[in-house]
Amino acid sequence: MRRSVLLAVVAGALAAGPAVAEHMTIALSTAEVKISSNFTGAPITLFGVIERDAQSVSRSGHYQVATLVQGPPESVIARRKDRILGVWANTDSETILAAPSFYTVNASGNIDDLAEKLVLERYRLGFANSRFDYRGRPQANDPAAAEFREAFLRIKQNAGLYSEQQDSVTFIGDSVFRTTVWVPANAPVGFYTVRVFLFADGALLAQADESFRISKTGFEQYLSVFSREKSFVYGVVCVVLALFTGWLGGVVFRRD
């Protein structure tokens, strides 16, 4: 009896088959962005192909795609300034832990319409669904720190490091899509993760991951390595150069 029940369960599972019949392959236009002295930013194009099992049941709706690009994590201090006795001064602050230094979401439609909010929050798709952890606060996205969260997002957006764009993933036919992510000149160096999500009828069907690297080249790379490996010497050289520049300026602009 027990064996027959087990066989029935296995047979039912095999008959049901996999719930997801789509497979997605993605590729980036470049694996590395090199920053030089004249770097003003660069686009990275992402291409994707959706492969579907011919034996699966056709879907009633169209595919929707969202791409998420995140830079190296960083911890930052968000401060609030208040006017005290006629002077603006820093008062309260919050430390945001391991926040992405770069964050951009591109979607083929409205981000909120891709799936249920719980799914969007799980994968952190969109500003409204991002997760922020604070030092000394056990709860993520603590409402008491909401003003610091909004200030952090506003500063990052103004710097061109955070963005979310709807209708920015274009389909070429029914199963091929592309989108472009702009890497600004002030993007931090390091490894960037790329995650692509495929949706249909509000359900997540497949996802794929890629990565690229942003690095410095030429004199900028040498200076960056030198400042990290020989920080004391680098600091002394900077002080000496500052003193020399000040002295030289005084000599050049001195009035007799």
C-alpha positions in Angstrom: 0.0 0.0 0.0 2.7 2.4 1.0 4.6 1.6 -2.2 1.6 2.2 -4.4 1.0 5.6 -2.8 4.6 6.6 -3.4 4.4 5.5 -7.1 1.2 7.5 -7.5 2.9 10.7 -6.1 5.9 10.3 -8.4 3.6 9.7 -11.4 1.6 12.8 -10.6 4.8 14.9 -10.3 6.1 13.6 -13.6 2.8 14.2 -15.3 2.6 17.8 -13.9 6.1 18.5 -15.3 8.1 21.7 -14.5 6.0 24.8 -13.8 8.5 26.9 -15.7 9.2 26.1 -19.3 11.3 29.1 -20.3 15.1 29.4 -20.3 16.9 32.7 -20.7 20.4 33.5 -22.0 21.9 36.9 -21.7 25.1 38.6 -22.9 26.8 42.0 -22.3 28.5 44.2 -24.9 31.6 44.4 -22.7 33.0 42.6 -19.7 35.1 45.5 -18.5 34.9 49.3 -18.5 38.3 51.0 -18.2 38.4 54.5 -16.7 41.1 56.8 -18.0 41.7 60.6 -17.5 39.3 61.5 -20.3 36.5 59.0 -19.3 33.1 60.7 -19.5 30.9 57.6 -19.2 30.1 54.6 -21.3 27.0 52.6 -22.3 26.7 48.8 -21.7 24.2 47.0 -23.8 22.6 43.9 -22.6 21.0 41.3 -25.0 18.8 38.4 -24.0 17.2 35.5 -25.7 14.2 33.6 -24.3 14.0 29.9 -25.2 10.7 28.2 -24.7 9.8 24.5 -24.5 7.7 23.8 -27.6 5.6 21.3 -25.6 4.5 23.7 -22.9 1.2 25.4 -22.9 1.1 28.8 -24.5 0.8 31.8 -22.2 -2.1 34.4 -22.4 0.1 37.4 -21.8 3.3 38.8 -23.2 6.7 38.5 -21.6 8.0 41.2 -19.3 11.7 41.7 -18.5 13.4 43.6 -15.7 17.2 44.1 -15.4 19.0 45.0 -12.1 22.6 46.2 -12.1 24.3 46.8 -8.7 27.7 48.1 -7.9 30.0 47.2 -5.0 28.4 47.5 -1.6 29.3 50.5 0.6 28.3 51.8 4.0 27.5 55.5 4.1 26.5 58.0 6.8 23.4 60.0 6.0 23.2 63.2 8.1 20.5 65.8 8.7 21.3 69.5 9.0 19.2 71.7 11.2 19.4 75.4 11.9 20.7 76.0 15.4 21.1 79.6 16.7 21.2 80.8 13.1 23.8 78.3 11.9 23.3 75.2 9.9 24.8 72.2 11.7 24.7 68.4 11.5 22.4 66.9 14.0 21.0 63.4 13.6 22.5 60.7 11.4 22.0 57.2 10.2 24.6 54.7 9.0 23.3 52.7 6.0 25.0 49.3 5.8 26.2 47.6 2.6 24.1 49.7 0.2 24.8 49.3 -3.5 27.2 52.0 -4.7 25.5 51.8 -8.1 21.9 50.7 -8.7 19.8 50.8 -11.8 16.6 49.0 -12.8 15.3 48.8 -16.4 12.0 47.3 -17.2 9.9 46.6 -20.3 6.9 48.1 -18.6 5.7 49.5 -15.3 7.9 48.0 -12.6 4.9 47.7 -10.1 3.0 45.7 -12.7 5.6 43.0 -13.1 4.6 40.9 -10.1 3.3 41.0 -6.6 5.0 43.4 -4.2 6.4 40.6 -2.2 8.2 39.3 -5.2 9.5 42.7 -6.1 10.7 43.2 -2.6 12.5 39.8 -2.6 14.5 40.8 -5.6 14.7 44.5 -4.7 13.3 45.7 -8.0 12.7 49.4 -7.8 13.4 52.1 -5.3 10.1 51.4 -3.4 11.2 47.7 -3.0 14.8 48.2 -2.1 16.1 47.0 1.3 18.1 49.3 3.5 19.8 48.1 6.8 20.8 50.6 9.4 23.4 50.3 12.1 21.8 49.9 15.5 18.4 49.1 14.0 17.3 45.5 13.8 14.5 46.2 11.4 15.3 46.7 7.7 13.7 49.8 6.1 12.8 51.1 9.6 10.1 53.8 9.2 12.0 55.9 11.8 14.9 56.3 9.3 12.7 57.0 6.3 13.9 60.6 5.8 17.5 59.4 5.7 16.6 56.7 3.1 14.9 59.3 0.9 17.8 61.7 1.2 20.3 58.9 0.3 18.2 58.0 -2.8 17.9 61.6 -3.8 21.7 62.2 -3.6 22.4 59.0 -5.5 19.9 59.9 -8.2 21.3 63.4 -8.6 24.8 61.9 -9.0 23.6 59.6 -11.7 24.4 56.5 -9.7 20.8 55.4 -9.0 18.0 55.1 -11.6 14.9 53.2 -12.5 13.5 53.4 -16.0 10.3 52.0 -17.2 9.7 50.9 -20.9 13.5 50.8 -21.3 13.8 47.1 -22.3 13.0 46.7 -26.0 11.8 43.4 -27.5 13.1 42.5 -31.0 10.5 40.0 -32.0 8.9 37.8 -29.4 11.9 36.2 -27.8 14.9 38.6 -28.1 15.3 41.8 -26.0 17.9 44.4 -25.3 18.5 47.3 -23.0 21.3 49.8 -22.3 22.8 50.8 -19.0 24.7 54.0 -18.7 27.8 53.9 -16.6 28.6 57.5 -15.5 32.1 58.9 -15.1 31.8 58.9 -11.3 30.9 55.2 -11.1 33.1 53.4 -8.4 35.5 50.8 -9.5 34.9 47.1 -8.8 32.7 44.3 -9.9 29.1 44.9 -10.9 26.4 42.2 -10.8 23.7 42.0 -13.5 20.5 40.1 -12.9 17.7 39.7 -15.4 14.2 38.6 -14.5 11.6 37.2 -16.9 7.9 37.6 -16.0 4.6 36.7 -17.6 1.1 37.1 -16.1 2.7 38.3 -12.8 4.8 35.2 -12.4 8.5 34.9 -12.3 9.5 32.4 -15.0 13.3 32.6 -15.2 16.3 34.6 -14.2 19.9 34.9 -15.4 23.0 36.5 -13.9 26.1 38.2 -15.4 28.8 40.6 -14.3 31.2 43.2 -15.5 34.1 45.1 -14.0 35.0 48.8 -13.8 38.7 49.5 -13.4 41.1 52.3 -13.8 43.9 52.3 -16.4 47.1 54.3 -17.0 48.2 56.9 -14.5 44.9 56.8 -12.7 45.4 53.1 -12.0 48.9 53.6 -10.8 47.9 56.4 -8.5 45.0 54.4 -7.1 47.2 51.4 -6.3 50.0 53.6 -4.9 47.5 55.4 -2.5 46.3 52.1 -1.1 49.5 50.2 -0.8 51.7 53.1 0.4 49.2 55.4 2.1 51.7 57.1 4.4 54.0 58.1 1.5 51.0 59.1 -0.6 49.8 61.4 2.2 53.2 63.0 2.7 53.5 63.6 -1.1 50.1 65.3 -1.1 51.0 67.6 1.8 54.3 68.5 0.2 52.5 69.2 -3.2 49.9 71.4 -1.4 52.6 73.4 0.4 54.6 73.8 -2.8 51.5 74.9 -4.8 50.7 77.5 -2.1 54.2 78.8 -2.0 54.4 79.0 -5.8 51.1 80.8 -6.0 52.3 83.4 -3.5 55.5 83.9 -5.5 53.7 84.3 -8.8 50.9 86.6 -7.6 53.1 88.6 -5.1 52.8 92.3 -5.3 55.9 94.4 -4.9 
